[in-house]
Amino acid sequence: MRESFQLELEGADMRAVAGVLYELYYRSMVNSWPPYVFAEGVDIDFISKVKEQGLSGVEIEAATVRTYNTEYAAHLLGRVGAIENWDAYKDLDLDGDGTPDYEMDDTVGKEGAELAFESYLRGTAGVREVERNTSGKVVSEKWTTAPPAGGDNVVLTIDIDLQKQVEDILSQAIPQLASEDTEGAACVVMDVNRAEVLASASYPSYHLATYSADLAENSADPLKPFLNRAFQGVYAPGSTFKMVTAVAGLESGIIEPDTEIMDTGVYTYYQDDGPQCWYWRQYRRKHGLVNVSEALEVSCNVFFFDVGRRVGIQGLQEFAAKFGLGEPTGIELYEETGVMAGPEYTQSMGQTWYEGSTLSVAIGQESSQFTPLQLANYIVTLLNGGHPVLCPSPQGGQIQRLLPGALHLRTGGAGLHRHPAGESGCGESGGCWP
């Protein structure tokens, strides 16, 4: 290499210069390859020195760069970067003009909204014909296609001030928790009436503006700052699941609003030393006779053990699915679907399912695991009945769509009926998501 390029440098300097010269030589042999980019983000002093040299074949061009006007919402906004898997992009023809849309050196969305709305945000490239003289200076240039055009705007439902507040609260409160088992946290805030996500925070987070500089440190962090716990973390729902059990019992006619069940402290239907109510386990006290509203208020395990047993595991699975638990929410960003406990899942894990396992499922335990987004969506759906959502359009007016996985609450014999949403997003030029 040293002899080929007649270099008189040593060590790292020699390798660096040889690498650049090799790239230039190789690209001169392959006309279809884009020009070699020597440096990016250079300052005005560097530009002046290069121009003073009058270097043949060297050009200085302005380019667009992604800037971030907030330090927050990193997991939601995502980032852009170079194409890594060229095979996934080389034949894509999103605009249907018969010509592939991507070049090997293009920048694309990598995560978050940048990836989810790539087809909206991506602009249209143009082709420019440049004529040079023997010294490499540009003699003339013209566009052989339409000039390049920027992409469309995407409108999110996120309230950035609320997002900031939620992220700040998590970053201040979580490190103060005494438990050694605390690894992270997530919070999803939704508008109950419009079923839109107003804030979605995952702790710890990271900074988009310094992503590359912080990459090694964040990748080695055992708390996994790049993990979007709100959409991708799955956790046992605990007592939040008791409302599913309550709705299943009510809609199935197994209980009425005024049906009372005696809390005996220990549920003895299957055996005398059966599962206990938390109140008995901690204080050796009982809730006595409680109806469904009172049972929810005091989180009485025995009440929901009995209702869950009578509803059965299939009934619990049916109503959990109607609320979107263990199911895709339809949000445009990448999400985990979690799992709703049942015989099939238990057996797939090589374990044994027992009839009494339904009791644990009824109070949000056993193997059920859902995302914070699913739980928030479940509560909103319970409260608003899955009404249509009106999203603002960047061009003015409004575009109507249904909340993904919308569950319509009806009266009478129809009970609860889940209607899958149509296409996600808010139209051709705007992205609006819950």
C-alpha positions as CSV (number, residue, x, y, z in Angstrom):
1,M,0.0,0.0,0.0
2,R,2.8,2.4,0.9
3,E,4.6,1.7,-2.4
4,S,1.4,1.8,-4.5
5,F,0.6,5.3,-3.3
6,Q,4.2,6.4,-2.8
7,L,3.6,7.4,0.8
8,E,6.3,8.6,3.1
9,L,4.2,8.6,6.2
10,E,4.4,6.2,9.1
11,G,1.9,4.3,11.4
12,A,-1.7,5.6,11.8
13,D,-1.1,8.6,9.5
14,M,0.0,6.3,6.7
15,R,-3.0,4.0,7.2
16,A,-5.5,6.8,7.3
17,V,-4.1,8.5,4.1
18,A,-3.8,5.2,2.3
19,G,-7.4,4.4,3.2
20,V,-8.7,7.6,1.6
21,L,-6.5,7.1,-1.5
22,Y,-7.8,3.6,-1.9
23,E,-11.4,4.7,-1.7
24,L,-10.8,7.4,-4.3
25,Y,-9.1,4.9,-6.6
26,Y,-11.8,2.3,-6.2
27,R,-14.6,4.7,-6.8
28,S,-12.9,6.0,-9.9
29,M,-13.1,2.5,-11.3
30,V,-16.8,2.1,-10.5
31,N,-18.8,5.0,-12.0
32,S,-22.1,4.0,-10.3
33,W,-20.6,4.6,-6.8
34,P,-21.3,8.0,-5.2
35,P,-18.5,10.5,-4.6
36,Y,-16.3,9.9,-1.6
37,V,-17.2,12.1,1.4
38,F,-13.9,13.1,3.1
39,A,-15.4,15.2,6.0
40,E,-18.8,16.3,7.3
41,G,-19.9,19.1,9.6
42,V,-16.8,21.1,9.0
43,D,-16.4,24.7,10.1
44,I,-16.0,27.8,8.1
45,D,-12.2,28.0,8.7
46,F,-11.7,24.5,7.3
47,I,-13.8,25.4,4.2
48,S,-11.7,28.6,3.7
49,K,-8.4,26.6,3.8
50,V,-9.7,24.1,1.3
51,K,-10.8,26.8,-1.1
52,E,-7.5,28.5,-0.9
53,Q,-5.7,25.4,-2.0
54,G,-7.8,25.1,-5.2
55,L,-7.6,21.3,-5.0
56,S,-8.6,19.5,-8.1
57,G,-11.7,17.3,-7.9
58,V,-12.5,18.5,-4.4
59,E,-16.0,20.1,-3.9
60,I,-17.7,21.6,-0.9
61,E,-21.4,21.1,-0.8
62,A,-24.2,22.0,1.6
63,A,-26.2,19.1,2.9
64,T,-29.2,18.6,5.1
65,V,-28.8,17.3,8.6
66,R,-31.2,16.1,11.2
67,T,-31.5,18.5,14.1
68,Y,-33.5,17.9,17.3
69,N,-35.3,20.8,19.0
70,T,-35.8,18.8,22.2
71,E,-33.8,16.6,24.6
72,Y,-36.9,14.5,25.2
73,A,-38.9,11.8,23.5
74,A,-35.9,9.9,22.2
75,H,-37.6,6.6,22.1
76,L,-40.6,8.1,20.2
77,L,-38.8,10.2,17.7
78,G,-36.1,7.7,16.9
79,R,-33.1,8.5,14.7
80,V,-31.8,8.3,11.1
81,G,-28.7,6.6,9.9
82,A,-27.0,5.0,6.9
83,I,-28.5,1.9,5.3
84,E,-27.0,-1.2,6.8
85,N,-29.1,-3.9,5.0
86,W,-29.0,-2.9,1.4
87,D,-30.9,-5.9,0.2
88,A,-34.0,-4.7,2.2
89,Y,-33.9,-1.3,0.3
90,K,-32.4,-1.8,-3.1
91,D,-35.7,-2.9,-4.9
92,L,-38.1,-0.7,-3.0
93,D,-40.4,1.4,-5.3
94,L,-42.7,3.2,-2.9
95,D,-43.9,5.8,-5.4
96,G,-44.6,3.1,-8.1
97,D,-42.7,4.8,-10.9
98,G,-40.8,1.7,-11.8
99,T,-37.5,3.0,-10.4
100,P,-36.0,1.9,-7.0
101,D,-36.2,4.8,-4.6
102,Y,-33.0,4.3,-2.6
103,E,-29.3,4.6,-3.2
104,M,-26.7,2.8,-1.2
105,D,-25.5,6.0,0.6
106,D,-29.0,7.2,1.5
107,T,-30.0,8.1,5.1
108,V,-33.1,6.3,6.4
109,G,-35.1,6.0,9.6
110,K,-33.7,3.6,12.1
111,E,-36.1,3.6,15.0
112,G,-39.2,5.3,16.4
113,A,-41.2,7.7,14.3
114,E,-38.3,8.1,11.9
115,L,-38.6,4.4,11.0
116,A,-42.4,4.1,11.3
117,F,-43.1,7.1,9.0
118,E,-40.1,6.7,6.7
119,S,-42.4,6.7,3.6
120,Y,-44.0,10.0,4.7
121,L,-40.8,11.8,5.8
122,R,-38.6,10.6,2.9
123,G,-38.3,13.2,0.1
124,T,-37.8,12.6,-3.6
125,A,-34.2,12.6,-5.0
126,G,-33.2,14.5,-8.1
127,V,-30.5,13.7,-10.7
128,R,-28.1,16.5,-11.7
129,E,-25.7,16.3,-14.7
130,V,-22.4,17.9,-14.0
131,E,-19.8,18.7,-16.7
132,R,-16.2,19.3,-15.7
133,N,-13.0,20.3,-17.4
134,T,-9.7,18.5,-17.3
135,S,-8.9,20.2,-14.0
136,G,-12.0,18.8,-12.4
137,K,-13.7,22.2,-12.1
138,V,-17.4,22.4,-12.9
139,V,-18.2,23.9,-16.3
140,S,-21.9,23.4,-16.3
141,E,-24.7,21.6,-14.6
142,K,-28.3,20.9,-15.1
143,W,-31.1,18.8,-13.6
144,T,-32.0,15.8,-15.8
145,T,-35.0,15.1,-13.5
146,A,-37.2,17.3,-11.4
147,P,-35.2,18.9,-8.6
148,P,-35.2,17.1,-5.2
149,A,-38.2,17.7,-3.0
150,G,-38.5,17.4,0.7
151,G,-40.8,14.9,2.4
152,D,-44.1,15.5,4.2
153,N,-44.7,16.5,7.7
154,V,-45.8,14.1,10.4
155,V,-48.0,15.3,13.2
156,L,-47.7,13.4,16.5
157,T,-50.2,13.6,19.4
158,I,-47.3,14.0,21.9
159,D,-47.6,17.1,24.2
160,I,-43.8,17.8,24.5
161,D,-44.3,19.9,27.7
162,L,-46.1,16.9,29.3
163,Q,-43.5,14.5,27.9
164,K,-40.7,16.6,29.5
165,Q,-42.5,16.6,32.8
166,V,-43.0,12.9,32.8
167,E,-39.4,12.1,31.8
168,D,-38.1,14.5,34.5
169,I,-40.3,12.9,37.2
170,L,-39.0,9.4,36.3
171,S,-35.4,10.5,36.1
172,Q,-35.6,12.1,39.5
173,A,-37.7,9.6,41.4
174,I,-36.5,6.2,40.2
175,P,-32.9,6.6,41.3
176,Q,-34.2,7.4,44.8
177,L,-36.1,4.1,45.2
178,A,-34.5,1.9,47.9
179,S,-35.2,-1.4,46.2
180,E,-32.2,-3.1,44.6
181,D,-34.5,-4.8,42.1
182,T,-35.5,-1.5,40.5
183,E,-34.2,-1.5,36.9
184,G,-36.2,1.0,35.1
185,A,-39.7,2.5,34.6
186,A,-42.2,3.6,32.0
187,C,-45.2,5.9,31.9
188,V,-47.9,6.3,29.3
189,V,-50.3,9.2,29.5
190,M,-53.4,9.1,27.2
191,D,-56.3,11.4,26.5
192,V,-59.3,9.5,27.7
193,N,-61.7,11.2,25.4
194,R,-59.6,11.1,22.2
195,A,-57.6,8.0,23.0
196,E,-54.3,9.7,22.0
197,V,-51.0,9.2,23.6
198,L,-49.9,12.5,25.1
199,A,-46.7,11.3,26.7
200,S,-44.8,8.1,26.7
201,A,-41.6,7.9,28.8
202,S,-39.1,5.2,29.4
203,Y,-36.4,5.4,32.0
204,P,-33.5,5.5,31.6
205,S,-33.4,7.3,28.2
206,Y,-30.7,8.7,26.0
207,H,-30.0,11.8,23.9
208,L,-30.5,11.8,20.2
209,A,-28.1,14.6,19.6
210,T,-25.2,12.7,21.1
211,Y,-26.3,9.2,20.1
212,S,-23.0,8.2,18.4
213,A,-20.8,9.7,21.0
214,D,-22.7,7.9,23.8
215,L,-23.2,4.7,21.9
216,A,-20.5,2.6,23.7
217,E,-21.5,3.8,27.1
218,N,-25.3,3.3,26.6
219,S,-24.8,-0.1,25.0
220,A,-22.9,-1.3,28.0
221,D,-25.4,0.1,30.5
222,P,-27.2,-2.9,32.2
223,L,-30.3,-0.7,32.5
224,K,-30.6,-0.7,28.7
225,P,-31.3,3.0,27.9
226,F,-32.2,2.1,24.3
227,L,-35.1,-0.1,25.4
228,N,-38.5,1.6,25.0
229,R,-40.1,0.0,28.1
230,A,-43.4,1.7,27.4
231,F,-43.9,-0.2,24.1
232,Q,-41.5,-3.0,24.3
233,G,-41.3,-4.0,28.0
234,V,-43.7,-6.6,29.2
235,Y,-44.8,-6.9,32.8
236,A,-47.3,-8.8,35.0
237,P,-50.4,-6.6,35.2
238,G,-51.2,-7.5,38.8
239,S,-54.5,-6.1,40.2
240,T,-55.0,-3.8,37.2
241,F,-56.3,-7.0,35.5
242,K,-59.2,-7.4,38.0
243,M,-61.4,-5.0,36.0
244,V,-61.2,-7.5,33.0
245,T,-62.4,-10.2,35.4
246,A,-65.1,-7.9,36.6
247,V,-66.3,-7.0,33.1
248,A,-66.2,-10.7,32.1
249,G,-68.3,-11.7,35.0
250,L,-70.8,-8.9,34.4
251,E,-71.1,-9.3,30.7
252,S,-71.4,-13.0,30.9
253,G,-74.2,-12.8,33.4
254,I,-72.3,-14.7,36.1
255,I,-72.6,-11.8,38.5
256,E,-74.8,-8.7,38.7
257,P,-73.6,-5.3,40.0
258,D,-75.2,-6.1,43.4
259,T,-74.0,-9.7,43.7
260,E,-72.1,-10.1,46.9
261,I,-69.3,-12.7,47.6
262,M,-67.9,-13.4,51.1
263,D,-64.2,-12.8,51.6
264,T,-63.1,-15.5,54.0
265,G,-59.5,-14.6,53.8
266,V,-58.5,-17.9,52.1
267,Y,-60.2,-19.2,49.0
268,T,-61.0,-22.9,49.8
269,Y,-62.9,-24.0,46.6
270,Y,-60.1,-26.4,45.6
271,Q,-58.4,-27.0,48.9
272,D,-58.4,-25.7,52.5
273,D,-55.1,-24.0,52.2
274,G,-55.9,-22.3,49.0
275,P,-54.7,-18.9,47.8
276,Q,-55.2,-15.9,50.2
277,C,-56.5,-12.4,49.9
278,W,-53.7,-9.9,50.4
279,Y,-55.7,-8.4,53.4
280,W,-55.6,-11.7,55.2
281,R,-52.0,-12.4,54.3
282,Q,-50.8,-9.1,55.6
283,Y,-53.1,-8.2,58.4
284,R,-55.1,-11.4,59.1
285,R,-58.3,-9.5,58.4
286,K,-61.2,-10.1,55.9
287,H,-63.3,-7.8,53.7
288,G,-66.5,-9.7,54.4
289,L,-69.4,-9.5,52.0
290,V,-68.5,-7.3,49.0
291,N,-70.0,-6.6,45.6
292,V,-68.0,-5.9,42.4
293,S,-67.6,-2.2,43.0
294,E,-66.5,-2.7,46.6
295,A,-64.2,-5.5,45.5
296,L,-62.4,-3.3,43.0
297,E,-62.1,-0.5,45.6
298,V,-60.4,-2.8,48.2
299,S,-58.8,-5.1,45.6
300,C,-60.3,-8.2,47.2
301,N,-58.5,-11.3,45.8
302,V,-61.1,-13.7,47.0
303,F,-63.9,-12.0,45.1
304,F,-62.0,-12.2,41.8
305,F,-60.8,-15.8,42.5
306,D,-64.4,-16.8,42.6
307,V,-65.6,-14.8,39.6
308,G,-62.5,-15.9,37.6
309,R,-63.2,-19.5,38.4
310,R,-66.8,-19.3,37.2
311,V,-65.9,-17.3,34.1
312,G,-63.2,-19.8,33.2
313,I,-59.9,-19.3,31.5
314,Q,-61.4,-19.1,28.0
315,G,-63.8,-16.4,29.2
316,L,-60.9,-14.4,30.7
317,Q,-58.9,-14.8,27.6
318,E,-61.8,-13.7,25.4
319,F,-62.4,-10.5,27.4
320,A,-58.6,-9.7,27.7
321,A,-58.4,-9.9,23.9
322,K,-61.4,-7.6,23.6
323,F,-59.5,-5.0,25.6
324,G,-56.3,-5.5,23.5
325,L,-54.3,-7.2,26.2
326,G,-51.7,-9.6,24.7
327,E,-52.7,-8.2,21.3
328,P,-51.1,-5.6,19.0
329,T,-52.4,-2.1,19.8
330,G,-51.9,-1.0,16.2
331,I,-49.6,1.8,17.1
332,E,-47.2,2.6,14.2
333,L,-44.0,2.3,16.3
334,Y,-42.5,-1.1,17.1
335,E,-44.2,-2.8,20.1
336,E,-44.2,-6.2,21.8
337,T,-47.5,-7.9,22.1
338,G,-46.9,-9.6,25.4
339,V,-48.9,-12.8,26.4
340,M,-52.2,-13.6,27.9
341,A,-51.9,-16.6,30.3
342,G,-53.6,-19.8,29.5
343,P,-53.1,-23.6,29.0
344,E,-51.6,-23.2,25.5
345,Y,-48.9,-20.8,26.6
346,T,-48.1,-22.8,29.8
347,Q,-47.8,-26.0,27.8
348,S,-45.6,-24.3,25.2
349,M,-43.2,-23.5,27.9
350,G,-43.0,-27.2,28.9
351,Q,-45.0,-26.6,32.1
352,T,-48.3,-28.1,33.4
353,W,-51.6,-26.1,33.5
354,Y,-53.9,-26.8,36.4
355,E,-57.6,-25.9,36.7
356,G,-56.7,-23.8,39.7
357,S,-54.3,-21.8,37.7
358,T,-57.2,-19.7,36.5
359,L,-57.4,-18.2,40.0
360,S,-54.0,-16.5,39.6
361,V,-54.9,-15.3,36.1
362,A,-58.0,-13.6,37.4
363,I,-56.0,-11.3,39.6
364,G,-53.3,-10.5,37.0
365,Q,-50.7,-13.1,37.9
366,E,-49.7,-16.5,36.5
367,S,-47.9,-15.9,33.2
368,S,-49.7,-12.8,31.8
369,Q,-47.4,-10.1,30.7
370,F,-48.5,-6.9,29.0
371,T,-46.9,-3.6,27.9
372,P,-47.6,-0.3,29.7
373,L,-49.1,0.9,26.4
374,Q,-51.5,-2.0,26.3
375,L,-52.5,-1.4,29.9
376,A,-53.1,2.3,29.3
377,N,-55.0,1.5,26.1
378,Y,-57.1,-1.0,28.0
379,I,-58.1,1.5,30.7
380,V,-58.9,4.2,28.1
381,T,-60.9,1.7,26.0
382,L,-62.8,0.7,29.2
383,L,-63.7,4.4,29.9
384,N,-64.5,5.8,26.4
385,G,-65.9,2.8,24.6
386,G,-63.4,3.1,21.7
387,H,-64.9,6.2,20.0
388,P,-63.5,7.4,16.7
389,V,-60.5,9.7,16.9
390,L,-60.2,12.9,15.0
391,C,-56.7,13.8,14.1
392,P,-55.5,17.2,12.8
393,S,-54.2,17.2,9.2
394,P,-51.1,19.3,8.3
395,Q,-53.1,20.6,5.3
396,G,-55.9,21.7,7.5
397,G,-59.1,20.0,8.5
398,Q,-59.4,16.7,10.3
399,I,-59.0,13.0,9.3
400,Q,-61.1,10.5,11.2
401,R,-59.9,7.0,12.2
402,L,-60.6,4.6,14.9
403,L,-58.4,3.9,17.9
404,P,-56.3,0.8,17.1
405,G,-57.9,-2.2,18.6
406,A,-60.9,-0.1,19.5
407,L,-63.4,-1.8,21.8
408,H,-67.0,-0.6,21.5
409,L,-69.0,-0.9,24.7
410,R,-72.6,-1.7,24.0
411,T,-75.7,-2.2,26.1
412,G,-77.9,-5.2,26.0
413,G,-77.1,-8.7,24.9
414,A,-74.3,-7.8,22.5
415,G,-72.0,-7.2,25.5
416,L,-68.5,-6.1,24.5
417,H,-67.5,-6.3,20.9
418,R,-64.1,-5.4,19.6
419,H,-63.8,-3.9,16.2
420,P,-60.3,-3.9,14.7
421,A,-59.2,-0.5,13.5
422,G,-58.6,0.3,9.9
423,E,-55.3,1.5,8.6
424,S,-53.1,3.3,11.1
425,G,-51.9,6.8,10.6
426,C,-53.8,9.9,9.6
427,G,-53.6,10.0,5.9
428,E,-51.1,10.5,3.1
429,S,-49.2,13.4,4.5
430,G,-49.6,13.2,8.3
431,G,-48.9,10.6,10.9
432,C,-51.3,10.7,13.9
433,W,-51.0,7.8,16.4
434,P,-52.3,7.0,19.8
